[in-house]
């Protein structure tokens, strides 16, 4: 059974940066496509960024150029570096261990508890 634990969230001013981390047990993250999602109350959870087992990455349009997803295979971690943060980035962020099909990330139902990111204006 896969267990995912997100960390690194917090309160930051607009224009600031945060780095989120996703640690896993029960799986080796280097062998899994991974995604970062976010959710605000009343809205659906949305995919922010994804990385395949190769070097391919996908980003939603409004974070391109600001967010970077990466892996540290030696530490079995996946990161989401978030720069130039905006108030609209405020959400609970979740990592997900999914699959890759047809050039796109496909999520699983394995979720961590999430980490809150709050960006003040």
N, C-alpha and C positions, 0 to 999 in steps of 0.2 A: 504494500500500500504506500502510495506516494504521499509524503507530507511536505508542504511548502510553508516557509516562514519568511515574510517580508519585514524589512526594517529600513530605517533611514528617513522616514517621513518627519514632518515638523512644520513649524510656522516660519515663513520667510517673507520678506518684502518683495514686491514686484521688481523684476530685474535680477533677482538673486538666483542661487543654484542649490540643488539638492542632488544627492546620489542615493537612489534606492537599491537595496540588495535583496536578492531572493536566494535563500538556502533551502536545500532539499535533503530529505532522507528517503530511502526506499527506491532511489533511482540515481543514475549518473547523468547530470544535466547535460554533459557534453554529447550525449547520445539522443537528446530530445530537443525537438523544436520548442522554443519557449516564447511566451507572450507576456506583455504587461498590459493590463486593463485598468480602467478607472470607472468609478461610479459615483454619481451624486444622488442625493435623495430624490425619489420620484422619477428617475430616469434609468434607462437600460445601461447595463455595463457595456462599455465600449472599448474596442481594441485600440491601444495607443501605439504599440510597437511590437514587432515580432522578429525572431531570429531563427534561421534554419540551422541544421547541423553543419552546413557549409557556411560560407561567409554571407549569405544572402540575408538582407534585412528589409523589413517593410515598416512604414510609419504612416500614421494618419496625417492628412495634409496640414493641419494646424499645429503640428509639433515638428514638422520637417525643418531641419537646420537648427533646432533648439534642443532636441532630445536625442540621445544615443543609447542604443541597447548593445550590450556586449556580454561576453562570457569570461570567466576565469576558470578554466577547466581544472587547474591544479587545486583550486579551493572549492570546486563544485558550487560556484556561485554564478548568478546572472545579475547584471546591473542595469539600471536605467539612470543615466546621467541626464539631469534636467537643468538646462541653462535658460537664462532670459525668461524666467517664470512670470506668468500673468495670472491675475485673479481668476480667470476662467479655467485655469489648470487645477483649481481647488477641487479635491475629490479624495475618495479612498482609492488607493492604488493596490492592485492585486497582481500577483504573478500566476502563470498557468503553464502547465506542462502538457503540450498538445501534440499535433502532427502537422505535416506540411503536405498539401495536395494542390496540384494545379497551379503552383506558384504562390499559393496563399496559405496563411496560417489557419488551422482548424483547432478550435479550443476543445479541451476535455472538461470534465466536471471535477477536476482536482484543483481546489482553491486553497490558498492560505487564508489567514484572518484579515489580511489587508493592513495597510499603513496609511494614516491620514496625512495628506498634504494640504496645507492651508497657505494661500498666497494673499497677503494683504496689499491693498492699493496705497 
